[in-house]
Amino acid sequence: MAPASQAEKQAEKLEYIWIGLIIVMLTSFLAILGYAAIAKGFTTPEDVVTCDVRKLDEQITPGIREVAPGVYEVNITARMWAFIPNEIVLENPQKVIFRITSADVQHGFEIVGTNVNVMVFPGYIAEVTWYPPEDMEGEYLILCNEYCGLGHQDMYGKLVIVRG
Ligand code: CUA
């Protein structure tokens, strides 16, 4: 073997520098993660609401209920390839609590143009509390944004906000 040239020695040195940098980065990422989880107590959400897909009808009744003036509770079942109910009409909503579950596979629930966007899994109820902007009015598209089979592109609904 020929003795290592100056260029090879230089390259090897750079190699070690990069290995060192990677070790420092990984260690600091893990340390930050550990600090957040253990010292600061940051964890994933634990108040997960589960449901039994086989007894869905007993656990979630699709529909819209006004529980207080301007406060709505909207229960939705997503299934291939529709939302039940498919059209949600809300009059002067101030606060909306969506409770969404799936009867079959993974779906998405997105109200286009808003910050409402959740994944919907069978066996779980996704709860979203939403405060619609006061000037929000009219029709909004609701989309399934998780690929859920052949009819995925036809899975959409409508949110109508009526003011006055
Ligand atoms: Cu449901 Cu895509």
Backbone and ligand atoms as CSV (ligand in chain L), in Angstrom:
chain,resi,resn,atom,element,x,y,z
A,1,MET,N,N,0.833,-1.215,0.000
A,1,MET,CA,C,0.000,0.000,0.000
A,1,MET,C,C,0.862,1.258,0.000
A,2,ALA,N,N,0.508,2.176,-0.856
A,2,ALA,CA,C,1.262,3.425,-0.927
A,2,ALA,C,C,0.961,4.271,0.307
A,3,PRO,N,N,1.949,5.038,0.779
A,3,PRO,CA,C,1.686,5.895,1.943
A,3,PRO,C,C,0.594,6.933,1.626
A,4,ALA,N,N,-0.205,7.265,2.618
A,4,ALA,CA,C,-1.319,8.189,2.408
A,4,ALA,C,C,-0.805,9.548,1.964
A,5,SER,N,N,-1.447,10.097,0.928
A,5,SER,CA,C,-1.033,11.404,0.441
A,5,SER,C,C,-1.547,12.488,1.385
A,6,GLN,N,N,-1.083,13.677,1.159
A,6,GLN,CA,C,-1.498,14.813,1.988
A,6,GLN,C,C,-3.017,15.013,1.888
A,7,ALA,N,N,-3.531,14.848,0.642
A,7,ALA,CA,C,-4.974,15.051,0.424
A,7,ALA,C,C,-5.800,14.012,1.180
A,8,GLU,N,N,-5.306,12.774,1.189
A,8,GLU,CA,C,-6.037,11.719,1.904
A,8,GLU,C,C,-6.068,11.983,3.408
A,9,LYS,N,N,-4.951,12.459,3.930
A,9,LYS,CA,C,-4.883,12.771,5.367
A,9,LYS,C,C,-5.876,13.890,5.714
A,10,GLN,N,N,-5.923,14.859,4.818
A,10,GLN,CA,C,-6.835,15.990,5.020
A,10,GLN,C,C,-8.293,15.504,5.016
A,11,ALA,N,N,-8.595,14.616,4.052
A,11,ALA,CA,C,-9.961,14.081,3.940
A,11,ALA,C,C,-10.327,13.298,5.188
A,12,GLU,N,N,-9.370,12.524,5.708
A,12,GLU,CA,C,-9.641,11.710,6.900
A,12,GLU,C,C,-9.932,12.612,8.100
A,13,LYS,N,N,-9.188,13.705,8.168
A,13,LYS,CA,C,-9.377,14.634,9.279
A,13,LYS,C,C,-10.796,15.230,9.232
A,14,LEU,N,N,-11.200,15.618,8.004
A,14,LEU,CA,C,-12.557,16.172,7.828
A,14,LEU,C,C,-13.614,15.142,8.217
A,15,GLU,N,N,-13.360,13.883,7.832
A,15,GLU,CA,C,-14.275,12.784,8.156
A,15,GLU,C,C,-14.516,12.708,9.679
A,16,TYR,N,N,-13.413,12.796,10.433
A,16,TYR,CA,C,-13.541,12.722,11.896
A,16,TYR,C,C,-14.279,13.927,12.457
A,17,ILE,N,N,-14.031,15.090,11.837
A,17,ILE,CA,C,-14.730,16.301,12.298
A,17,ILE,C,C,-16.246,16.130,12.122
A,18,TRP,N,N,-16.636,15.594,10.958
A,18,TRP,CA,C,-18.071,15.403,10.694
A,18,TRP,C,C,-18.677,14.362,11.622
A,19,ILE,N,N,-17.932,13.279,11.868
A,19,ILE,CA,C,-18.433,12.259,12.802
A,19,ILE,C,C,-18.651,12.894,14.181
A,20,GLY,N,N,-17.664,13.715,14.574
A,20,GLY,CA,C,-17.767,14.388,15.874
A,20,GLY,C,C,-18.984,15.296,15.932
A,21,LEU,N,N,-19.204,16.056,14.849
A,21,LEU,CA,C,-20.358,16.971,14.801
A,21,LEU,C,C,-21.674,16.213,14.931
A,22,ILE,N,N,-21.752,15.066,14.228
A,22,ILE,CA,C,-22.984,14.271,14.263
A,22,ILE,C,C,-23.232,13.747,15.676
A,23,ILE,N,N,-22.165,13.300,16.325
A,23,ILE,CA,C,-22.321,12.791,17.687
A,23,ILE,C,C,-22.791,13.917,18.623
A,24,VAL,N,N,-22.201,15.098,18.460
A,24,VAL,CA,C,-22.594,16.234,19.307
A,24,VAL,C,C,-24.069,16.594,19.067
A,25,MET,N,N,-24.479,16.620,17.774
A,25,MET,CA,C,-25.872,16.969,17.454
A,25,MET,C,C,-26.856,15.958,18.012
A,26,LEU,N,N,-26.568,14.682,17.775
A,26,LEU,CA,C,-27.471,13.632,18.252
A,26,LEU,C,C,-27.595,13.678,19.762
A,27,THR,N,N,-26.439,13.843,20.435
A,27,THR,CA,C,-26.468,13.869,21.891
A,27,THR,C,C,-27.273,15.059,22.387
A,28,SER,N,N,-27.078,16.219,21.736
A,28,SER,CA,C,-27.835,17.372,22.231
A,28,SER,C,C,-29.317,17.242,21.924
A,29,PHE,N,N,-29.699,16.685,20.766
A,29,PHE,CA,C,-31.126,16.479,20.478
A,29,PHE,C,C,-31.757,15.563,21.526
A,30,LEU,N,N,-31.084,14.457,21.803
A,30,LEU,CA,C,-31.618,13.505,22.783
A,30,LEU,C,C,-31.699,14.137,24.170
A,31,ALA,N,N,-30.675,14.961,24.493
A,31,ALA,CA,C,-30.673,15.609,25.799
A,31,ALA,C,C,-31.850,16.584,25.906
A,32,ILE,N,N,-32.099,17.353,24.841
A,32,ILE,CA,C,-33.223,18.311,24.846
A,32,ILE,C,C,-34.546,17.559,24.967
A,33,LEU,N,N,-34.670,16.468,24.203
A,33,LEU,CA,C,-35.887,15.655,24.234
A,33,LEU,C,C,-36.115,15.089,25.641
A,34,GLY,N,N,-35.051,14.563,26.205
A,34,GLY,CA,C,-35.137,13.984,27.553
A,34,GLY,C,C,-35.480,15.045,28.584
A,35,TYR,N,N,-34.872,16.232,28.432
A,35,TYR,CA,C,-35.143,17.323,29.370
A,35,TYR,C,C,-36.620,17.731,29.284
A,36,ALA,N,N,-37.125,17.871,28.032
A,36,ALA,CA,C,-38.529,18.276,27.851
A,36,ALA,C,C,-39.473,17.225,28.423
A,37,ALA,N,N,-39.171,15.962,28.173
A,37,ALA,CA,C,-40.082,14.890,28.596
A,37,ALA,C,C,-40.027,14.674,30.102
A,38,ILE,N,N,-38.824,14.644,30.673
A,38,ILE,CA,C,-38.695,14.274,32.092
A,38,ILE,C,C,-38.800,15.493,33.004
A,39,ALA,N,N,-37.990,16.519,32.720
A,39,ALA,CA,C,-37.981,17.675,33.620
A,39,ALA,C,C,-39.197,18.560,33.393
A,40,LYS,N,N,-39.584,18.770,32.139
A,40,LYS,CA,C,-40.688,19.681,31.839
A,40,LYS,C,C,-42.039,18.968,31.744
A,41,GLY,N,N,-42.002,17.656,31.626
A,41,GLY,CA,C,-43.242,16.891,31.599
A,41,GLY,C,C,-44.029,16.995,30.297
A,42,PHE,N,N,-43.363,17.306,29.183
A,42,PHE,CA,C,-44.066,17.331,27.888
A,42,PHE,C,C,-44.279,15.902,27.417
A,43,THR,N,N,-45.503,15.545,27.176
A,43,THR,CA,C,-45.780,14.197,26.668
A,43,THR,C,C,-46.809,14.287,25.556
A,44,THR,N,N,-47.084,13.177,24.927
A,44,THR,CA,C,-48.143,13.153,23.919
A,44,THR,C,C,-49.491,13.243,24.638
A,45,PRO,N,N,-50.541,13.682,23.925
A,45,PRO,CA,C,-51.848,13.800,24.580
A,45,PRO,C,C,-52.306,12.446,25.108
A,46,GLU,N,N,-52.756,12.450,26.346
A,46,GLU,CA,C,-53.143,11.171,26.934
A,46,GLU,C,C,-54.642,11.025,27.098
A,47,ASP,N,N,-55.388,12.135,26.895
A,47,ASP,CA,C,-56.827,12.017,27.071
A,47,ASP,C,C,-57.451,11.520,25.763
A,48,VAL,N,N,-57.012,10.367,25.344
A,48,VAL,CA,C,-57.494,9.777,24.100
A,48,VAL,C,C,-58.863,9.148,24.361
A,49,VAL,N,N,-59.808,9.478,23.484
A,49,VAL,CA,C,-61.142,8.913,23.638
A,49,VAL,C,C,-61.283,7.749,22.673
A,50,THR,N,N,-61.568,6.600,23.201
A,50,THR,CA,C,-61.699,5.436,22.328
A,50,THR,C,C,-63.168,5.050,22.193
A,51,CYS,N,N,-63.467,4.276,21.188
A,51,CYS,CA,C,-64.816,3.765,21.019
A,51,CYS,C,C,-64.725,2.404,20.347
A,52,ASP,N,N,-65.798,1.671,20.430
A,52,ASP,CA,C,-65.821,0.339,19.847
A,52,ASP,C,C,-66.538,0.416,18.497
A,53,VAL,N,N,-65.810,0.143,17.423
A,53,VAL,CA,C,-66.380,0.282,16.078
A,53,VAL,C,C,-67.622,-0.599,15.907
A,54,ARG,N,N,-67.643,-1.741,16.568
A,54,ARG,CA,C,-68.783,-2.653,16.408
A,54,ARG,C,C,-70.046,-2.133,17.079
A,55,LYS,N,N,-69.856,-1.211,18.065
A,55,LYS,CA,C,-71.031,-0.670,18.763
A,55,LYS,C,C,-71.096,0.841,18.587
A,56,LEU,N,N,-70.722,1.303,17.394
A,56,LEU,CA,C,-70.625,2.733,17.140
A,56,LEU,C,C,-71.940,3.468,17.403
A,57,ASP,N,N,-73.038,2.843,16.997
A,57,ASP,CA,C,-74.336,3.499,17.118
A,57,ASP,C,C,-74.682,3.829,18.564
A,58,GLU,N,N,-74.172,3.034,19.509
A,58,GLU,CA,C,-74.485,3.287,20.917
A,58,GLU,C,C,-73.604,4.388,21.488
A,59,GLN,N,N,-72.460,4.636,20.831
A,59,GLN,CA,C,-71.482,5.521,21.440
A,59,GLN,C,C,-71.424,6.908,20.839
A,60,ILE,N,N,-71.797,7.009,19.577
A,60,ILE,CA,C,-71.760,8.334,18.953
A,60,ILE,C,C,-72.956,8.449,18.022
A,61,THR,N,N,-73.759,9.482,18.270
A,61,THR,CA,C,-74.923,9.697,17.430
A,61,THR,C,C,-74.612,10.854,16.508
A,62,PRO,N,N,-74.455,10.583,15.210
A,62,PRO,CA,C,-74.139,11.678,14.302
A,62,PRO,C,C,-75.225,12.744,14.336
A,63,GLY,N,N,-74.808,13.989,14.336
A,63,GLY,CA,C,-75.779,15.072,14.326
A,63,GLY,C,C,-75.233,16.336,14.959
A,64,ILE,N,N,-76.060,17.381,14.912
A,64,ILE,CA,C,-75.657,18.705,15.397
A,64,ILE,C,C,-76.545,19.060,16.580
A,65,ARG,N,N,-75.940,19.455,17.678
A,65,ARG,CA,C,-76.731,19.866,18.837
A,65,ARG,C,C,-76.238,21.219,19.301
A,66,GLU,N,N,-77.167,22.137,19.553
A,66,GLU,CA,C,-76.773,23.426,20.124
A,66,GLU,C,C,-76.903,23.264,21.629
A,67,VAL,N,N,-75.774,23.165,22.312
A,67,VAL,CA,C,-75.806,22.879,23.747
A,67,VAL,C,C,-75.974,24.142,24.591
A,68,ALA,N,N,-75.631,25.283,24.031
A,68,ALA,CA,C,-75.842,26.594,24.670
A,68,ALA,C,C,-75.922,27.588,23.519
A,69,PRO,N,N,-76.399,28.812,23.751
A,69,PRO,CA,C,-76.480,29.745,22.620
A,69,PRO,C,C,-75.112,29.936,21.939
A,70,GLY,N,N,-75.042,29.582,20.672
A,70,GLY,CA,C,-73.803,29.727,19.908
A,70,GLY,C,C,-72.787,28.618,20.118
A,71,VAL,N,N,-73.089,27.668,20.990
A,71,VAL,CA,C,-72.161,26.571,21.256
A,71,VAL,C,C,-72.740,25.286,20.679
A,72,TYR,N,N,-72.012,24.713,19.754
A,72,TYR,CA,C,-72.509,23.521,19.069
A,72,TYR,C,C,-71.637,22.312,19.351
A,73,GLU,N,N,-72.295,21.186,19.458
A,73,GLU,CA,C,-71.573,19.925,19.516
A,73,GLU,C,C,-71.953,19.169,18.250
A,74,VAL,N,N,-70.945,18.847,17.447
A,74,VAL,CA,C,-71.220,18.190,16.168
A,74,VAL,C,C,-70.573,16.813,16.178
A,75,ASN,N,N,-71.393,15.787,16.154
A,75,ASN,CA,C,-70.882,14.415,16.105
A,75,ASN,C,C,-70.899,13.929,14.662
A,76,ILE,N,N,-69.787,13.399,14.228
A,76,ILE,CA,C,-69.663,12.992,12.830
A,76,ILE,C,C,-69.090,11.585,12.749
A,77,THR,N,N,-69.688,10.774,11.907
A,77,THR,CA,C,-69.098,9.480,11.591
A,77,THR,C,C,-68.581,9.554,10.162
A,78,ALA,N,N,-67.307,9.232,9.999
A,78,ALA,CA,C,-66.722,9.172,8.658
A,78,ALA,C,C,-66.734,7.713,8.230
A,79,ARG,N,N,-67.119,7.492,7.001
A,79,ARG,CA,C,-67.064,6.126,6.467
A,79,ARG,C,C,-66.826,6.191,4.977
A,80,MET,N,N,-66.443,5.093,4.396
A,80,MET,CA,C,-66.210,5.077,2.952
A,80,MET,C,C,-67.536,5.350,2.246
A,81,TRP,N,N,-67.785,6.425,1.552
A,81,TRP,CA,C,-66.954,7.567,1.342
A,81,TRP,C,C,-67.807,8.791,1.554
A,82,ALA,N,N,-68.145,8.989,2.798
A,82,ALA,CA,C,-68.986,10.133,3.147
A,82,ALA,C,C,-68.803,10.482,4.613
A,83,PHE,N,N,-69.221,11.705,4.930
A,83,PHE,CA,C,-69.319,12.103,6.330
A,83,PHE,C,C,-70.792,12.089,6.691
A,84,ILE,N,N,-71.079,11.598,7.878
A,84,ILE,CA,C,-72.470,11.615,8.340
A,84,ILE,C,C,-72.521,12.471,9.597
A,85,PRO,N,N,-73.197,13.612,9.586
A,85,PRO,CA,C,-73.920,14.220,8.461
A,85,PRO,C,C,-72.953,14.834,7.450
A,86,ASN,N,N,-73.434,14.941,6.228
A,86,ASN,CA,C,-72.599,15.438,5.132
A,86,ASN,C,C,-72.680,16.961,4.988
A,87,GLU,N,N,-73.732,17.523,5.588
A,87,GLU,CA,C,-73.874,18.976,5.533
A,87,GLU,C,C,-74.131,19.478,6.951
A,88,ILE,N,N,-73.323,20.416,7.369
A,88,ILE,CA,C,-73.424,20.939,8.727
A,88,ILE,C,C,-73.809,22.406,8.631
A,89,VAL,N,N,-74.957,22.748,9.174
A,89,VAL,CA,C,-75.407,24.141,9.140
A,89,VAL,C,C,-75.370,24.688,10.567
A,90,LEU,N,N,-74.652,25.776,10.752
A,90,LEU,CA,C,-74.523,26.373,12.080
A,90,LEU,C,C,-74.956,27.829,12.021
A,91,GLU,N,N,-75.800,28.213,12.969
A,91,GLU,CA,C,-76.255,29.602,13.012
A,91,GLU,C,C,-75.498,30.348,14.097
A,92,ASN,N,N,-74.829,31.409,13.703
A,92,ASN,CA,C,-74.035,32.233,14.614
A,92,ASN,C,C,-73.180,31.421,15.588
A,93,PRO,N,N,-72.341,30.551,15.066
A,93,PRO,CA,C,-71.544,29.741,15.986
A,93,PRO,C,C,-70.411,30.546,16.632
A,94,GLN,N,N,-70.216,30.333,17.930
A,94,GLN,CA,C,-69.079,30.957,18.622
A,94,GLN,C,C,-68.048,29.907,18.978
A,95,LYS,N,N,-68.582,28.738,19.312
A,95,LYS,CA,C,-67.691,27.644,19.697
A,95,LYS,C,C,-68.293,26.348,19.148
A,96,VAL,N,N,-67.461,25.560,18.506
A,96,VAL,CA,C,-67.939,24.310,17.932
A,96,VAL,C,C,-67.053,23.167,18.425
A,97,ILE,N,N,-67.681,22.149,18.991
A,97,ILE,CA,C,-66.920,20.978,19.421
A,97,ILE,C,C,-67.245,19.845,18.449
A,98,PHE,N,N,-66.256,19.502,17.645
A,98,PHE,CA,C,-66.425,18.388,16.712
A,98,PHE,C,C,-65.977,17.104,17.409
A,99,ARG,N,N,-66.798,16.068,17.272
A,99,ARG,CA,C,-66.391,14.744,17.750
A,99,ARG,C,C,-66.529,13.823,16.543
A,100,ILE,N,N,-65.409,13.332,16.059
A,100,ILE,CA,C,-65.419,12.606,14.784
A,100,ILE,C,C,-64.819,11.226,14.972
A,101,THR,N,N,-65.491,10.239,14.411
A,101,THR,CA,C,-64.914,8.901,14.429
A,101,THR,C,C,-65.076,8.264,13.056
A,102,SER,N,N,-64.463,7.111,12.898
A,102,SER,CA,C,-64.548,6.401,11.626
A,102,SER,C,C,-65.201,5.049,11.852
A,103,ALA,N,N,-66.012,4.651,10.885
A,103,ALA,CA,C,-66.669,3.351,10.975
A,103,ALA,C,C,-65.870,2.263,10.277
A,104,ASP,N,N,-64.847,2.661,9.523
A,104,ASP,CA,C,-64.097,1.621,8.798
A,104,ASP,C,C,-62.586,1.871,8.805
A,105,VAL,N,N,-62.114,2.720,7.920
A,105,VAL,CA,C,-60.659,2.909,7.795
A,105,VAL,C,C,-60.270,4.325,8.224
A,106,GLN,N,N,-59.003,4.635,8.047
A,106,GLN,CA,C,-58.512,5.964,8.408
A,106,GLN,C,C,-58.992,7.006,7.407
A,107,HIS,N,N,-59.562,8.085,7.925
A,107,HIS,CA,C,-60.000,9.195,7.090
A,107,HIS,C,C,-59.384,10.486,7.610
A,108,GLY,N,N,-59.679,11.558,6.903
A,108,GLY,CA,C,-59.262,12.874,7.373
A,108,GLY,C,C,-60.491,13.766,7.448
A,109,PHE,N,N,-60.401,14.826,8.246
A,109,PHE,CA,C,-61.499,15.785,8.345
A,109,PHE,C,C,-60.871,17.168,8.317
A,110,GLU,N,N,-61.045,17.827,7.189
A,110,GLU,CA,C,-60.465,19.153,7.034
A,110,GLU,C,C,-61.530,20.116,6.555
A,111,ILE,N,N,-61.644,21.229,7.255
A,111,ILE,CA,C,-62.511,22.289,6.748
A,111,ILE,C,C,-61.584,23.255,6.029
A,112,VAL,N,N,-61.714,23.282,4.709
A,112,VAL,CA,C,-60.779,24.035,3.875
A,112,VAL,C,C,-60.815,25.519,4.242
A,113,GLY,N,N,-59.642,26.094,4.432
A,113,GLY,CA,C,-59.533,27.515,4.740
A,113,GLY,C,C,-59.595,27.824,6.226
A,114,THR,N,N,-59.672,26.778,7.062
A,114,THR,CA,C,-59.671,26.991,8.513
A,114,THR,C,C,-58.538,26.151,9.106
A,115,ASN,N,N,-58.410,26.232,10.416
A,115,ASN,CA,C,-57.369,25.418,11.053
A,115,ASN,C,C,-57.924,24.096,11.579
A,116,VAL,N,N,-59.113,23.719,11.140
A,116,VAL,CA,C,-59.670,22.422,11.536
A,116,VAL,C,C,-59.161,21.365,10.560
A,117,ASN,N,N,-58.374,20.458,11.060
A,117,ASN,CA,C,-57.758,19.437,10.206
A,117,ASN,C,C,-57.265,18.303,11.095
A,118,VAL,N,N,-57.990,17.195,11.111
A,118,VAL,CA,C,-57.589,16.064,11.962
A,118,VAL,C,C,-57.653,14.751,11.192
A,119,MET,N,N,-56.886,13.824,11.682
A,119,MET,CA,C,-56.978,12.452,11.186
A,119,MET,C,C,-58.073,11.759,11.976
A,120,VAL,N,N,-58.778,10.867,11.311
A,120,VAL,CA,C,-59.881,10.159,11.966
A,120,VAL,C,C,-59.608,8.664,11.878
A,121,PHE,N,N,-59.514,8.039,13.027
A,121,PHE,CA,C,-59.188,6.617,13.064
A,121,PHE,C,C,-60.362,5.811,13.599
A,122,PRO,N,N,-60.554,4.611,13.038
A,122,PRO,CA,C,-61.564,3.738,13.641
A,122,PRO,C,C,-61.118,3.369,15.054
A,123,GLY,N,N,-62.062,3.366,15.981
A,123,GLY,CA,C,-61.720,3.015,17.360
A,123,GLY,C,C,-61.385,4.209,18.230
A,124,TYR,N,N,-61.302,5.403,17.604
A,124,TYR,CA,C,-60.977,6.611,18.368
A,124,TYR,C,C,-61.941,7.728,18.000
A,125,ILE,N,N,-62.206,8.586,18.965
A,125,ILE,CA,C,-63.019,9.761,18.672
A,125,ILE,C,C,-62.092,10.976,18.724
A,126,ALA,N,N,-61.994,11.664,17.586
A,126,ALA,CA,C,-61.163,12.866,17.521
A,126,ALA,C,C,-62.014,14.035,17.992
A,127,GLU,N,N,-61.558,14.732,19.020
A,127,GLU,CA,C,-62.299,15.888,19.521
A,127,GLU,C,C,-61.555,17.163,19.175
A,128,VAL,N,N,-62.258,18.066,18.539
A,128,VAL,CA,C,-61.663,19.341,18.137
A,128,VAL,C,C,-62.573,20.459,18.605
A,129,THR,N,N,-62.021,21.397,19.335
A,129,THR,CA,C,-62.799,22.572,19.729
A,129,THR,C,C,-62.360,23.725,18.837
A,130,TRP,N,N,-63.327,24.326,18.230
A,130,TRP,CA,C,-63.028,25.353,17.227
A,130,TRP,C,C,-63.819,26.620,17.523
A,131,TYR,N,N,-63.142,27.749,17.420
A,131,TYR,CA,C,-63.798,29.047,17.590
A,131,TYR,C,C,-63.798,29.736,16.229
A,132,PRO,N,N,-64.894,29.639,15.485
A,132,PRO,CA,C,-64.897,30.237,14.140
A,132,PRO,C,C,-64.769,31.761,14.235
A,133,PRO,N,N,-64.002,32.356,13.331
A,133,PRO,CA,C,-63.905,33.823,13.323
A,133,PRO,C,C,-65.292,34.445,13.179
A,134,GLU,N,N,-65.487,35.581,13.839
A,134,GLU,CA,C,-66.821,36.194,13.867
A,134,GLU,C,C,-67.317,36.611,12.488
A,135,ASP,N,N,-66.368,36.911,11.571
A,135,ASP,CA,C,-66.792,37.354,10.244
A,135,ASP,C,C,-66.916,36.184,9.262
A,136,MET,N,N,-66.780,34.969,9.763
A,136,MET,CA,C,-66.836,33.806,8.872
A,136,MET,C,C,-68.291,33.491,8.550
A,137,GLU,N,N,-68.563,33.385,7.284
A,137,GLU,CA,C,-69.947,33.229,6.841
A,137,GLU,C,C,-69.954,32.522,5.495
A,138,GLY,N,N,-70.982,31.738,5.251
A,138,GLY,CA,C,-71.118,31.115,3.936
A,138,GLY,C,C,-70.777,29.636,3.937
A,139,GLU,N,N,-70.447,29.159,2.741
A,139,GLU,CA,C,-70.209,27.726,2.559
A,139,GLU,C,C,-68.729,27.388,2.544
A,140,TYR,N,N,-68.400,26.329,3.222
A,140,TYR,CA,C,-67.009,25.859,3.267
A,140,TYR,C,C,-66.965,24.371,2.957
A,141,LEU,N,N,-65.930,24.021,2.239
A,141,LEU,CA,C,-65.770,22.634,1.831
A,141,LEU,C,C,-65.141,21.819,2.963
A,142,ILE,N,N,-65.698,20.642,3.203
A,142,ILE,CA,C,-65.097,19.698,4.149
A,142,ILE,C,C,-64.513,18.558,3.318
A,143,LEU,N,N,-63.244,18.253,3.559
A,143,LEU,CA,C,-62.564,17.248,2.742
A,143,LEU,C,C,-62.036,16.112,3.591
A,144,CYS,N,N,-62.009,14.934,2.994
A,144,CYS,CA,C,-61.232,13.843,3.560
A,144,CYS,C,C,-59.863,13.944,2.905
A,145,ASN,N,N,-58.841,14.137,3.704
A,145,ASN,CA,C,-57.513,14.299,3.115
A,145,ASN,C,C,-56.565,13.136,3.430
A,146,GLU,N,N,-57.147,12.006,3.781
A,146,GLU,CA,C,-56.334,10.791,3.927
A,146,GLU,C,C,-56.847,9.805,2.887
A,147,TYR,N,N,-55.931,9.246,2.136
A,147,TYR,CA,C,-56.383,8.315,1.105
A,147,TYR,C,C,-57.097,7.121,1.758
A,148,CYS,N,N,-58.354,6.880,1.365
A,148,CYS,CA,C,-59.153,5.882,2.084
A,148,CYS,C,C,-59.813,4.895,1.128
A,149,GLY,N,N,-59.305,4.793,-0.077
A,149,GLY,CA,C,-59.852,3.795,-0.994
A,149,GLY,C,C,-60.328,4.402,-2.285
A,150,LEU,N,N,-61.033,3.585,-3.054
A,150,LEU,CA,C,-61.404,3.963,-4.425
A,150,LEU,C,C,-62.236,5.227,-4.510
A,151,GLY,N,N,-63.069,5.475,-3.510
A,151,GLY,CA,C,-63.960,6.633,-3.589
A,151,GLY,C,C,-63.453,7.835,-2.821
A,152,HIS,N,N,-62.179,7.799,-2.448
A,152,HIS,CA,C,-61.604,8.886,-1.624
A,152,HIS,C,C,-61.883,10.274,-2.191
A,153,GLN,N,N,-61.714,10.411,-3.503
A,153,GLN,CA,C,-61.871,11.755,-4.100
A,153,GLN,C,C,-63.317,12.247,-4.066
A,154,ASP,N,N,-64.254,11.352,-3.777
A,154,ASP,CA,C,-65.656,11.763,-3.692
A,154,ASP,C,C,-66.096,12.015,-2.255
A,155,MET,N,N,-65.145,11.929,-1.339
A,155,MET,CA,C,-65.522,12.059,0.063
A,155,MET,C,C,-65.360,13.502,0.510
A,156,TYR,N,N,-66.449,14.229,0.463
A,156,TYR,CA,C,-66.418,15.617,0.910
A,156,TYR,C,C,-67.773,16.009,1.458
A,157,GLY,N,N,-67.793,17.064,2.188
A,157,GLY,CA,C,-69.040,17.562,2.767
A,157,GLY,C,C,-69.049,19.078,2.738
A,158,LYS,N,N,-69.989,19.639,3.471
A,158,LYS,CA,C,-70.181,21.087,3.395
A,158,LYS,C,C,-70.472,21.633,4.777
A,159,LEU,N,N,-69.835,22.741,5.089
A,159,LEU,CA,C,-70.147,23.459,6.308
A,159,LEU,C,C,-70.775,24.786,5.907
A,160,VAL,N,N,-71.919,25.082,6.476
A,160,VAL,CA,C,-72.584,26.337,6.159
A,160,VAL,C,C,-72.702,27.152,7.447
A,161,ILE,N,N,-72.167,28.357,7.393
A,161,ILE,CA,C,-72.270,29.239,8.549
A,161,ILE,C,C,-73.221,30.372,8.210
A,162,VAL,N,N,-74.259,30.474,9.015
A,162,VAL,CA,C,-75.278,31.497,8.774
A,162,VAL,C,C,-75.136,32.556,9.866
A,163,ARG,N,N,-75.020,33.799,9.469
A,163,ARG,CA,C,-74.942,34.900,10.433
A,163,ARG,C,C,-76.180,35.765,10.337
A,164,GLY,N,N,-76.520,36.394,11.420
A,164,GLY,CA,C,-77.649,37.296,11.357
A,164,GLY,C,C,-78.503,37.258,12.597
L,1,CUA,CU1,CU,-62.035,9.178,3.519
L,1,CUA,CU2,CU,-60.300,9.737,1.960
